Amino acid sequence: MYAVIVTGGKQYRVRKGETVRVERLAADEGAKVEFDKVLMVGEGEDVKLGAPYVSGGKVSAKVKAHGRNRKIKVVKFKRRKNYLRTKGHRQDYTEVEITSIAGGGKSKSAKAESAA
């Protein structure tokens, strides 16, 4: 079973046991976190869709580590104007391991959704 969650303004498709890098969370390493903004839960024919979120849907995870991605260069340049600005950026992330996926509420199958 998998779920689609929202955190940090992004959507992630997660499964139990997976390790996912999400935007930086304010939690210590080893702490448990819960994502309650679940857009979809299920697999195959048994899929629950939210409007916008699945009621009773929860994804639990354990914080494994915090880190920073590789550096990217940002360059601003205007030709013939003697203008060149370079800047570097490293994005913070939190690595979480998905421990459980719970989905509740009304079920709306993918077939019923496409038929409507």
Phi and psi in radians as a Rosetta constraint file:
Dihedral C 1 N 2 CA 2 C 2 CIRCULARHARMONIC -2.265 0.35
Dihedral N 2 CA 2 C 2 N 3 CIRCULARHARMONIC 2.924 0.35
Dihedral C 2 N 3 CA 3 C 3 CIRCULARHARMONIC -2.456 0.35
Dihedral N 3 CA 3 C 3 N 4 CIRCULARHARMONIC 2.729 0.35
Dihedral C 3 N 4 CA 4 C 4 CIRCULARHARMONIC -1.990 0.35
Dihedral N 4 CA 4 C 4 N 5 CIRCULARHARMONIC 2.080 0.35
Dihedral C 4 N 5 CA 5 C 5 CIRCULARHARMONIC -2.030 0.35
Dihedral N 5 CA 5 C 5 N 6 CIRCULARHARMONIC 2.818 0.35
Dihedral C 5 N 6 CA 6 C 6 CIRCULARHARMONIC -2.071 0.35
Dihedral N 6 CA 6 C 6 N 7 CIRCULARHARMONIC 2.210 0.35
Dihedral C 6 N 7 CA 7 C 7 CIRCULARHARMONIC -2.698 0.35
Dihedral N 7 CA 7 C 7 N 8 CIRCULARHARMONIC 2.399 0.35
Dihedral C 7 N 8 CA 8 C 8 CIRCULARHARMONIC 1.138 0.35
Dihedral N 8 CA 8 C 8 N 9 CIRCULARHARMONIC 0.456 0.35
Dihedral C 8 N 9 CA 9 C 9 CIRCULARHARMONIC 1.371 0.35
Dihedral N 9 CA 9 C 9 N 10 CIRCULARHARMONIC 0.122 0.35
Dihedral C 9 N 10 CA 10 C 10 CIRCULARHARMONIC -2.182 0.35
Dihedral N 10 CA 10 C 10 N 11 CIRCULARHARMONIC 2.775 0.35
Dihedral C 10 N 11 CA 11 C 11 CIRCULARHARMONIC -1.900 0.35
Dihedral N 11 CA 11 C 11 N 12 CIRCULARHARMONIC 2.430 0.35
Dihedral C 11 N 12 CA 12 C 12 CIRCULARHARMONIC -2.283 0.35
Dihedral N 12 CA 12 C 12 N 13 CIRCULARHARMONIC 2.401 0.35
Dihedral C 12 N 13 CA 13 C 13 CIRCULARHARMONIC -1.698 0.35
Dihedral N 13 CA 13 C 13 N 14 CIRCULARHARMONIC 2.072 0.35
Dihedral C 13 N 14 CA 14 C 14 CIRCULARHARMONIC -2.197 0.35
Dihedral N 14 CA 14 C 14 N 15 CIRCULARHARMONIC 2.676 0.35
Dihedral C 14 N 15 CA 15 C 15 CIRCULARHARMONIC -2.222 0.35
Dihedral N 15 CA 15 C 15 N 16 CIRCULARHARMONIC 2.789 0.35
Dihedral C 15 N 16 CA 16 C 16 CIRCULARHARMONIC -1.137 0.35
Dihedral N 16 CA 16 C 16 N 17 CIRCULARHARMONIC 2.329 0.35
Dihedral C 16 N 17 CA 17 C 17 CIRCULARHARMONIC 1.598 0.35
Dihedral N 17 CA 17 C 17 N 18 CIRCULARHARMONIC -0.197 0.35
Dihedral C 17 N 18 CA 18 C 18 CIRCULARHARMONIC -1.326 0.35
Dihedral N 18 CA 18 C 18 N 19 CIRCULARHARMONIC 2.682 0.35
Dihedral C 18 N 19 CA 19 C 19 CIRCULARHARMONIC -1.910 0.35
Dihedral N 19 CA 19 C 19 N 20 CIRCULARHARMONIC 2.230 0.35
Dihedral C 19 N 20 CA 20 C 20 CIRCULARHARMONIC -2.228 0.35
Dihedral N 20 CA 20 C 20 N 21 CIRCULARHARMONIC 2.453 0.35
Dihedral C 20 N 21 CA 21 C 21 CIRCULARHARMONIC -1.698 0.35
Dihedral N 21 CA 21 C 21 N 22 CIRCULARHARMONIC 2.050 0.35
Dihedral C 21 N 22 CA 22 C 22 CIRCULARHARMONIC -2.028 0.35
Dihedral N 22 CA 22 C 22 N 23 CIRCULARHARMONIC 2.987 0.35
Dihedral C 22 N 23 CA 23 C 23 CIRCULARHARMONIC -1.021 0.35
Dihedral N 23 CA 23 C 23 N 24 CIRCULARHARMONIC 2.676 0.35
Dihedral C 23 N 24 CA 24 C 24 CIRCULARHARMONIC -0.890 0.35
Dihedral N 24 CA 24 C 24 N 25 CIRCULARHARMONIC 2.235 0.35
Dihedral C 24 N 25 CA 25 C 25 CIRCULARHARMONIC -1.907 0.35
Dihedral N 25 CA 25 C 25 N 26 CIRCULARHARMONIC 2.592 0.35
Dihedral C 25 N 26 CA 26 C 26 CIRCULARHARMONIC -1.520 0.35
Dihedral N 26 CA 26 C 26 N 27 CIRCULARHARMONIC 1.247 0.35
Dihedral C 26 N 27 CA 27 C 27 CIRCULARHARMONIC -2.545 0.35
Dihedral N 27 CA 27 C 27 N 28 CIRCULARHARMONIC 2.570 0.35
Dihedral C 27 N 28 CA 28 C 28 CIRCULARHARMONIC -1.342 0.35
Dihedral N 28 CA 28 C 28 N 29 CIRCULARHARMONIC 2.792 0.35
Dihedral C 28 N 29 CA 29 C 29 CIRCULARHARMONIC -1.125 0.35
Dihedral N 29 CA 29 C 29 N 30 CIRCULARHARMONIC 2.380 0.35
Dihedral C 29 N 30 CA 30 C 30 CIRCULARHARMONIC 1.570 0.35
Dihedral N 30 CA 30 C 30 N 31 CIRCULARHARMONIC -0.197 0.35
Dihedral C 30 N 31 CA 31 C 31 CIRCULARHARMONIC -1.328 0.35
Dihedral N 31 CA 31 C 31 N 32 CIRCULARHARMONIC 2.713 0.35
Dihedral C 31 N 32 CA 32 C 32 CIRCULARHARMONIC -1.687 0.35
Dihedral N 32 CA 32 C 32 N 33 CIRCULARHARMONIC 2.401 0.35
Dihedral C 32 N 33 CA 33 C 33 CIRCULARHARMONIC -2.221 0.35
Dihedral N 33 CA 33 C 33 N 34 CIRCULARHARMONIC 2.673 0.35
Dihedral C 33 N 34 CA 34 C 34 CIRCULARHARMONIC -2.179 0.35
Dihedral N 34 CA 34 C 34 N 35 CIRCULARHARMONIC 2.366 0.35
Dihedral C 34 N 35 CA 35 C 35 CIRCULARHARMONIC -1.857 0.35
Dihedral N 35 CA 35 C 35 N 36 CIRCULARHARMONIC 2.004 0.35
Dihedral C 35 N 36 CA 36 C 36 CIRCULARHARMONIC -1.776 0.35
Dihedral N 36 CA 36 C 36 N 37 CIRCULARHARMONIC -0.098 0.35
Dihedral C 36 N 37 CA 37 C 37 CIRCULARHARMONIC -1.560 0.35
Dihedral N 37 CA 37 C 37 N 38 CIRCULARHARMONIC 1.461 0.35
Dihedral C 37 N 38 CA 38 C 38 CIRCULARHARMONIC -1.870 0.35
Dihedral N 38 CA 38 C 38 N 39 CIRCULARHARMONIC 2.115 0.35
Dihedral C 38 N 39 CA 39 C 39 CIRCULARHARMONIC -1.495 0.35
Dihedral N 39 CA 39 C 39 N 40 CIRCULARHARMONIC -0.587 0.35
Dihedral C 39 N 40 CA 40 C 40 CIRCULARHARMONIC -2.706 0.35
Dihedral N 40 CA 40 C 40 N 41 CIRCULARHARMONIC 2.494 0.35
Dihedral C 40 N 41 CA 41 C 41 CIRCULARHARMONIC -2.390 0.35
Dihedral N 41 CA 41 C 41 N 42 CIRCULARHARMONIC 2.455 0.35
Dihedral C 41 N 42 CA 42 C 42 CIRCULARHARMONIC 2.339 0.35
Dihedral N 42 CA 42 C 42 N 43 CIRCULARHARMONIC -2.966 0.35
Dihedral C 42 N 43 CA 43 C 43 CIRCULARHARMONIC -2.853 0.35
Dihedral N 43 CA 43 C 43 N 44 CIRCULARHARMONIC 2.482 0.35
Dihedral C 43 N 44 CA 44 C 44 CIRCULARHARMONIC 1.159 0.35
Dihedral N 44 CA 44 C 44 N 45 CIRCULARHARMONIC -2.234 0.35
Dihedral C 44 N 45 CA 45 C 45 CIRCULARHARMONIC -1.371 0.35
Dihedral N 45 CA 45 C 45 N 46 CIRCULARHARMONIC -0.421 0.35
Dihedral C 45 N 46 CA 46 C 46 CIRCULARHARMONIC -1.641 0.35
Dihedral N 46 CA 46 C 46 N 47 CIRCULARHARMONIC 1.446 0.35
Dihedral C 46 N 47 CA 47 C 47 CIRCULARHARMONIC -2.129 0.35
Dihedral N 47 CA 47 C 47 N 48 CIRCULARHARMONIC 2.321 0.35
Dihedral C 47 N 48 CA 48 C 48 CIRCULARHARMONIC -1.922 0.35
Dihedral N 48 CA 48 C 48 N 49 CIRCULARHARMONIC 2.124 0.35
Dihedral C 48 N 49 CA 49 C 49 CIRCULARHARMONIC -1.808 0.35
Dihedral N 49 CA 49 C 49 N 50 CIRCULARHARMONIC 2.513 0.35
Dihedral C 49 N 50 CA 50 C 50 CIRCULARHARMONIC -1.689 0.35
Dihedral N 50 CA 50 C 50 N 51 CIRCULARHARMONIC 2.859 0.35
Dihedral C 50 N 51 CA 51 C 51 CIRCULARHARMONIC -2.413 0.35
Dihedral N 51 CA 51 C 51 N 52 CIRCULARHARMONIC 1.315 0.35
Dihedral C 51 N 52 CA 52 C 52 CIRCULARHARMONIC -1.506 0.35
Dihedral N 52 CA 52 C 52 N 53 CIRCULARHARMONIC -0.365 0.35
Dihedral C 52 N 53 CA 53 C 53 CIRCULARHARMONIC -2.012 0.35
Dihedral N 53 CA 53 C 53 N 54 CIRCULARHARMONIC 2.649 0.35
Dihedral C 53 N 54 CA 54 C 54 CIRCULARHARMONIC -1.281 0.35
Dihedral N 54 CA 54 C 54 N 55 CIRCULARHARMONIC 2.163 0.35
Dihedral C 54 N 55 CA 55 C 55 CIRCULARHARMONIC -1.263 0.35
Dihedral N 55 CA 55 C 55 N 56 CIRCULARHARMONIC 2.270 0.35
Dihedral C 55 N 56 CA 56 C 56 CIRCULARHARMONIC 1.436 0.35
Dihedral N 56 CA 56 C 56 N 57 CIRCULARHARMONIC 0.020 0.35
Dihedral C 56 N 57 CA 57 C 57 CIRCULARHARMONIC -1.413 0.35
Dihedral N 57 CA 57 C 57 N 58 CIRCULARHARMONIC 2.313 0.35
Dihedral C 57 N 58 CA 58 C 58 CIRCULARHARMONIC -2.532 0.35
Dihedral N 58 CA 58 C 58 N 59 CIRCULARHARMONIC 2.461 0.35
Dihedral C 58 N 59 CA 59 C 59 CIRCULARHARMONIC -2.139 0.35
Dihedral N 59 CA 59 C 59 N 60 CIRCULARHARMONIC 2.142 0.35
Dihedral C 59 N 60 CA 60 C 60 CIRCULARHARMONIC -1.759 0.35
Dihedral N 60 CA 60 C 60 N 61 CIRCULARHARMONIC 2.519 0.35
Dihedral C 60 N 61 CA 61 C 61 CIRCULARHARMONIC -2.565 0.35
Dihedral N 61 CA 61 C 61 N 62 CIRCULARHARMONIC 2.849 0.35
Dihedral C 61 N 62 CA 62 C 62 CIRCULARHARMONIC -2.085 0.35
Dihedral N 62 CA 62 C 62 N 63 CIRCULARHARMONIC 2.297 0.35
Dihedral C 62 N 63 CA 63 C 63 CIRCULARHARMONIC -1.301 0.35
Dihedral N 63 CA 63 C 63 N 64 CIRCULARHARMONIC 2.114 0.35
Dihedral C 63 N 64 CA 64 C 64 CIRCULARHARMONIC -1.618 0.35
Dihedral N 64 CA 64 C 64 N 65 CIRCULARHARMONIC -0.791 0.35
Dihedral C 64 N 65 CA 65 C 65 CIRCULARHARMONIC -2.823 0.35
Dihedral N 65 CA 65 C 65 N 66 CIRCULARHARMONIC 2.819 0.35
Dihedral C 65 N 66 CA 66 C 66 CIRCULARHARMONIC -2.020 0.35
Dihedral N 66 CA 66 C 66 N 67 CIRCULARHARMONIC 2.621 0.35
Dihedral C 66 N 67 CA 67 C 67 CIRCULARHARMONIC -2.885 0.35
Dihedral N 67 CA 67 C 67 N 68 CIRCULARHARMONIC -2.999 0.35
Dihedral C 67 N 68 CA 68 C 68 CIRCULARHARMONIC -2.325 0.35
Dihedral N 68 CA 68 C 68 N 69 CIRCULARHARMONIC 2.431 0.35
Dihedral C 68 N 69 CA 69 C 69 CIRCULARHARMONIC -1.232 0.35
Dihedral N 69 CA 69 C 69 N 70 CIRCULARHARMONIC 3.041 0.35
Dihedral C 69 N 70 CA 70 C 70 CIRCULARHARMONIC -1.158 0.35
Dihedral N 70 CA 70 C 70 N 71 CIRCULARHARMONIC 2.756 0.35
Dihedral C 70 N 71 CA 71 C 71 CIRCULARHARMONIC -1.325 0.35
Dihedral N 71 CA 71 C 71 N 72 CIRCULARHARMONIC 2.410 0.35
Dihedral C 71 N 72 CA 72 C 72 CIRCULARHARMONIC -1.996 0.35
Dihedral N 72 CA 72 C 72 N 73 CIRCULARHARMONIC 2.625 0.35
Dihedral C 72 N 73 CA 73 C 73 CIRCULARHARMONIC -1.770 0.35
Dihedral N 73 CA 73 C 73 N 74 CIRCULARHARMONIC 2.348 0.35
Dihedral C 73 N 74 CA 74 C 74 CIRCULARHARMONIC -1.960 0.35
Dihedral N 74 CA 74 C 74 N 75 CIRCULARHARMONIC 2.147 0.35
Dihedral C 74 N 75 CA 75 C 75 CIRCULARHARMONIC -2.131 0.35
Dihedral N 75 CA 75 C 75 N 76 CIRCULARHARMONIC 2.240 0.35
Dihedral C 75 N 76 CA 76 C 76 CIRCULARHARMONIC -1.950 0.35
Dihedral N 76 CA 76 C 76 N 77 CIRCULARHARMONIC 2.263 0.35
Dihedral C 76 N 77 CA 77 C 77 CIRCULARHARMONIC -2.559 0.35
Dihedral N 77 CA 77 C 77 N 78 CIRCULARHARMONIC 2.353 0.35
Dihedral C 77 N 78 CA 78 C 78 CIRCULARHARMONIC -2.225 0.35
Dihedral N 78 CA 78 C 78 N 79 CIRCULARHARMONIC 2.106 0.35
Dihedral C 78 N 79 CA 79 C 79 CIRCULARHARMONIC -1.200 0.35
Dihedral N 79 CA 79 C 79 N 80 CIRCULARHARMONIC 2.560 0.35
Dihedral C 79 N 80 CA 80 C 80 CIRCULARHARMONIC 1.070 0.35
Dihedral N 80 CA 80 C 80 N 81 CIRCULARHARMONIC 0.220 0.35
Dihedral C 80 N 81 CA 81 C 81 CIRCULARHARMONIC -2.050 0.35
Dihedral N 81 CA 81 C 81 N 82 CIRCULARHARMONIC 0.096 0.35
Dihedral C 81 N 82 CA 82 C 82 CIRCULARHARMONIC 0.979 0.35
Dihedral N 82 CA 82 C 82 N 83 CIRCULARHARMONIC 0.754 0.35
Dihedral C 82 N 83 CA 83 C 83 CIRCULARHARMONIC -2.187 0.35
Dihedral N 83 CA 83 C 83 N 84 CIRCULARHARMONIC 2.058 0.35
Dihedral C 83 N 84 CA 84 C 84 CIRCULARHARMONIC -2.597 0.35
Dihedral N 84 CA 84 C 84 N 85 CIRCULARHARMONIC 2.129 0.35
Dihedral C 84 N 85 CA 85 C 85 CIRCULARHARMONIC -2.225 0.35
Dihedral N 85 CA 85 C 85 N 86 CIRCULARHARMONIC 2.255 0.35
Dihedral C 85 N 86 CA 86 C 86 CIRCULARHARMONIC -2.093 0.35
Dihedral N 86 CA 86 C 86 N 87 CIRCULARHARMONIC 2.524 0.35
Dihedral C 86 N 87 CA 87 C 87 CIRCULARHARMONIC -2.579 0.35
Dihedral N 87 CA 87 C 87 N 88 CIRCULARHARMONIC 2.583 0.35
Dihedral C 87 N 88 CA 88 C 88 CIRCULARHARMONIC -1.944 0.35
Dihedral N 88 CA 88 C 88 N 89 CIRCULARHARMONIC 2.712 0.35
Dihedral C 88 N 89 CA 89 C 89 CIRCULARHARMONIC -2.544 0.35
Dihedral N 89 CA 89 C 89 N 90 CIRCULARHARMONIC 2.394 0.35
Dihedral C 89 N 90 CA 90 C 90 CIRCULARHARMONIC -2.230 0.35
Dihedral N 90 CA 90 C 90 N 91 CIRCULARHARMONIC 2.136 0.35
Dihedral C 90 N 91 CA 91 C 91 CIRCULARHARMONIC -1.525 0.35
Dihedral N 91 CA 91 C 91 N 92 CIRCULARHARMONIC 2.354 0.35
Dihedral C 91 N 92 CA 92 C 92 CIRCULARHARMONIC -1.343 0.35
Dihedral N 92 CA 92 C 92 N 93 CIRCULARHARMONIC 2.581 0.35
Dihedral C 92 N 93 CA 93 C 93 CIRCULARHARMONIC -2.499 0.35
Dihedral N 93 CA 93 C 93 N 94 CIRCULARHARMONIC 2.854 0.35
Dihedral C 93 N 94 CA 94 C 94 CIRCULARHARMONIC -2.180 0.35
Dihedral N 94 CA 94 C 94 N 95 CIRCULARHARMONIC 2.269 0.35
Dihedral C 94 N 95 CA 95 C 95 CIRCULARHARMONIC -1.667 0.35
Dihedral N 95 CA 95 C 95 N 96 CIRCULARHARMONIC 2.110 0.35
Dihedral C 95 N 96 CA 96 C 96 CIRCULARHARMONIC -2.132 0.35
Dihedral N 96 CA 96 C 96 N 97 CIRCULARHARMONIC 2.577 0.35
Dihedral C 96 N 97 CA 97 C 97 CIRCULARHARMONIC -1.900 0.35
Dihedral N 97 CA 97 C 97 N 98 CIRCULARHARMONIC 2.178 0.35
Dihedral C 97 N 98 CA 98 C 98 CIRCULARHARMONIC -1.306 0.35
Dihedral N 98 CA 98 C 98 N 99 CIRCULARHARMONIC 2.158 0.35
Dihedral C 98 N 99 CA 99 C 99 CIRCULARHARMONIC -1.780 0.35
Dihedral N 99 CA 99 C 99 N 100 CIRCULARHARMONIC -0.588 0.35
Dihedral C 99 N 100 CA 100 C 100 CIRCULARHARMONIC -2.745 0.35
Dihedral N 100 CA 100 C 100 N 101 CIRCULARHARMONIC 2.662 0.35
Dihedral C 100 N 101 CA 101 C 101 CIRCULARHARMONIC -2.214 0.35
Dihedral N 101 CA 101 C 101 N 102 CIRCULARHARMONIC 2.149 0.35
Dihedral C 101 N 102 CA 102 C 102 CIRCULARHARMONIC -2.141 0.35
Dihedral N 102 CA 102 C 102 N 103 CIRCULARHARMONIC 2.277 0.35
Dihedral C 102 N 103 CA 103 C 103 CIRCULARHARMONIC -2.190 0.35
Dihedral N 103 CA 103 C 103 N 104 CIRCULARHARMONIC 2.345 0.35
Dihedral C 103 N 104 CA 104 C 104 CIRCULARHARMONIC -2.384 0.35
Dihedral N 104 CA 104 C 104 N 105 CIRCULARHARMONIC -3.002 0.35
Dihedral C 104 N 105 CA 105 C 105 CIRCULARHARMONIC 1.505 0.35
Dihedral N 105 CA 105 C 105 N 106 CIRCULARHARMONIC -2.911 0.35
Dihedral C 105 N 106 CA 106 C 106 CIRCULARHARMONIC -1.266 0.35
Dihedral N 106 CA 106 C 106 N 107 CIRCULARHARMONIC 2.500 0.35
Dihedral C 106 N 107 CA 107 C 107 CIRCULARHARMONIC -1.717 0.35
Dihedral N 107 CA 107 C 107 N 108 CIRCULARHARMONIC 2.315 0.35
Dihedral C 107 N 108 CA 108 C 108 CIRCULARHARMONIC -2.290 0.35
Dihedral N 108 CA 108 C 108 N 109 CIRCULARHARMONIC 1.869 0.35
Dihedral C 108 N 109 CA 109 C 109 CIRCULARHARMONIC -1.285 0.35
Dihedral N 109 CA 109 C 109 N 110 CIRCULARHARMONIC 2.829 0.35
Dihedral C 109 N 110 CA 110 C 110 CIRCULARHARMONIC -1.163 0.35
Dihedral N 110 CA 110 C 110 N 111 CIRCULARHARMONIC -0.599 0.35
Dihedral C 110 N 111 CA 111 C 111 CIRCULARHARMONIC -1.155 0.35
Dihedral N 111 CA 111 C 111 N 112 CIRCULARHARMONIC -0.774 0.35
Dihedral C 111 N 112 CA 112 C 112 CIRCULARHARMONIC -1.127 0.35
Dihedral N 112 CA 112 C 112 N 113 CIRCULARHARMONIC -0.613 0.35
Dihedral C 112 N 113 CA 113 C 113 CIRCULARHARMONIC -1.166 0.35
Dihedral N 113 CA 113 C 113 N 114 CIRCULARHARMONIC -0.746 0.35
Dihedral C 113 N 114 CA 114 C 114 CIRCULARHARMONIC -1.298 0.35
Dihedral N 114 CA 114 C 114 N 115 CIRCULARHARMONIC -0.481 0.35
Dihedral C 114 N 115 CA 115 C 115 CIRCULARHARMONIC -1.300 0.35
Dihedral N 115 CA 115 C 115 N 116 CIRCULARHARMONIC -0.514 0.35
